[in-house]
Amino acid sequence: MSSLNQALSVALDNRHSLLAELHAQGTDCYRLFHGSQEGASGLTVDRYGPQLLVQSFHNSLDRDSLLTLQAAIQKHLGLELMLVYNDRSHGNSRVDRSDPVYKADDAALEDLVGHEWGLNYRVRGRHAGQDPLLFLDLRTARGWVKDHAKGKRVLNLFAYTCGVGLSAAAGGAREVCNLDFAEGNLLVGRENGKLNPQLPEMQFIQSDYFPAIRQLAGLPVASRRSQKLPSYVRLEQRQFDLVLLDPPAWAKSAFGTVDLLRDYQSLLKPALLTTAEDGVLICCNNLAKVSMEDWRDQVLRCASKISRPVRDWQVLTPGADFPSMDQQPPLKTLILQL
Ligand SMILES: C[S@@+](CC[C@H](N)C(=O)[O-])C[C@H]1O[C@@H](n2cnc3c(N)ncnc32)[C@H](O)[C@@H]1O
């Protein structure tokens, strides 16, 4: 047995009870192999409903290894999955796309549906963006939101494909507002809404984070080095009972720079002000090199500095399908009770 097959076999055995639990709760999207922590750095294997998504970030997988891996997983799960292999190890893939194994079946590349916490999600193996349409390590946070959203006004910041918003709607939120500047991501969010017609409709705000959150927080919209600002969506000052702040590690726009390493505070401060008294702010930091302790201290300090002290806080960790040997998973999530 190759070392990859051995590592995969251990990973599948380690997930025995987790998978039973996930299936029972209506979830068929999860990580089956988290290579960096389970013996094959740069390789991830995820199930997204009927699809098996294999991605390599350092070295391409050869044809035989890929087929052996698919066969082992299908045997373990007792079902057939449609293979999509995205090799991201050399910019935009150097594998031979004329080979059907690498090309993927047409059926595997169609728009599919996966499930999480009983909700339907759009699954698309290849699309214009880099990431799959649902980040699996945020599943526990979506579950928490579903359990705590009843009657709440919910704001989902950096909403991407609106998974957190959908979970809030499923949990009985009074109002759900998803904010992101990327039209394509919000379009998938709208599709996710339509895939769950039993839920109340969500709102979508297509806007840059900085002008939107500053207006909601009642702060002036500042220009960068007195440059003229591009036009932006006008919003009234207001607060929400449950706010999720899950920004990318780094992104630059005409209105500011999202930089989780150097300046978490400029994202956090207006988000705190937009959270109602007695409300909850869930904030995330996906930068591996920032430790939970340092970041948490920074977050708590920022909150007291602007007189929004945190009454209580709780750490949420990703599920057991994202094992972390040093107990420091890259995605850190804090639930702040204000
Ligand atoms: C890492 S994803 C966030 C994941 C998301 N919270 C989820 O639940 O899956 C980053 C998102 O931030 C958005 N984004 C990046 N910079 C932005 C900005 N300045 N204003 C608004 N959205 C931004 C991107 O379009 C993308 O959808």
The ligand as an SDF file (V2000), in Angstrom:
LIG
                    3D

 27 29  0  0  0  0  0  0  0  0999 V2000
  -13.0770   34.2660    2.6650 C   0  0  0  0  0  0  0  0  0  0  0  0
  -14.5590   34.7960    1.8450 S   0  0  0  0  0  0  0  0  0  0  0  0
  -15.5810   34.9240    3.2410 C   0  0  0  0  0  0  0  0  0  0  0  0
  -16.2190   33.6070    3.5960 C   0  0  0  0  0  0  0  0  0  0  0  0
  -17.6270   33.7330    4.0430 C   0  0  0  0  0  0  0  0  0  0  0  0
  -17.7550   34.4900    5.2610 N   0  0  0  0  0  0  0  0  0  0  0  0
  -18.3590   32.4090    4.1490 C   0  0  0  0  0  0  0  0  0  0  0  0
  -19.2740   32.3070    4.9810 O   0  0  0  0  0  0  0  0  0  0  0  0
  -18.0590   31.4790    3.4040 O   0  0  0  0  0  0  0  0  0  0  0  0
  -14.1710   36.4520    1.4260 C   0  0  0  0  0  0  0  0  0  0  0  0
  -15.2970   37.2610    0.8140 C   0  0  0  0  0  0  0  0  0  0  0  0
  -14.9940   38.6270    1.0430 O   0  0  0  0  0  0  0  0  0  0  0  0
  -15.4000   39.3890   -0.0690 C   0  0  0  0  0  0  0  0  0  0  0  0
  -14.6520   40.6500    0.0010 N   0  0  0  0  0  0  0  0  0  0  0  0
  -13.3110   40.8470   -0.0340 C   0  0  0  0  0  0  0  0  0  0  0  0
  -13.0160   42.1710    0.1450 N   0  0  0  0  0  0  0  0  0  0  0  0
  -14.2010   42.8200    0.2870 C   0  0  0  0  0  0  0  0  0  0  0  0
  -14.5560   44.1720    0.5200 C   0  0  0  0  0  0  0  0  0  0  0  0
  -13.6400   45.1300    0.6080 N   0  0  0  0  0  0  0  0  0  0  0  0
  -15.8580   44.4700    0.6360 N   0  0  0  0  0  0  0  0  0  0  0  0
  -16.8090   43.5150    0.5520 C   0  0  0  0  0  0  0  0  0  0  0  0
  -16.5250   42.2130    0.3410 N   0  0  0  0  0  0  0  0  0  0  0  0
  -15.2460   41.8640    0.2160 C   0  0  0  0  0  0  0  0  0  0  0  0
  -15.1090   38.4970   -1.2590 C   0  0  0  0  0  0  0  0  0  0  0  0
  -15.9130   38.8540   -2.3520 O   0  0  0  0  0  0  0  0  0  0  0  0
  -15.4680   37.1090   -0.6860 C   0  0  0  0  0  0  0  0  0  0  0  0
  -16.7950   36.7830   -0.9710 O   0  0  0  0  0  0  0  0  0  0  0  0
  1  2  1  0
  2  3  1  0
  2 10  1  0
  3  4  1  0
  4  5  1  0
  5  6  1  0
  5  7  1  0
  7  8  2  0
  7  9  1  0
 10 11  1  0
 11 12  1  0
 11 26  1  0
 12 13  1  0
 13 14  1  0
 13 24  1  0
 14 15  1  0
 14 23  1  0
 15 16  2  0
 16 17  1  0
 17 18  1  0
 17 23  2  0
 18 19  1  0
 18 20  2  0
 20 21  1  0
 21 22  2  0
 22 23  1  0
 24 25  1  0
 24 26  1  0
 26 27  1  0
M  CHG  2   2   1   9  -1
M  END
$$$$
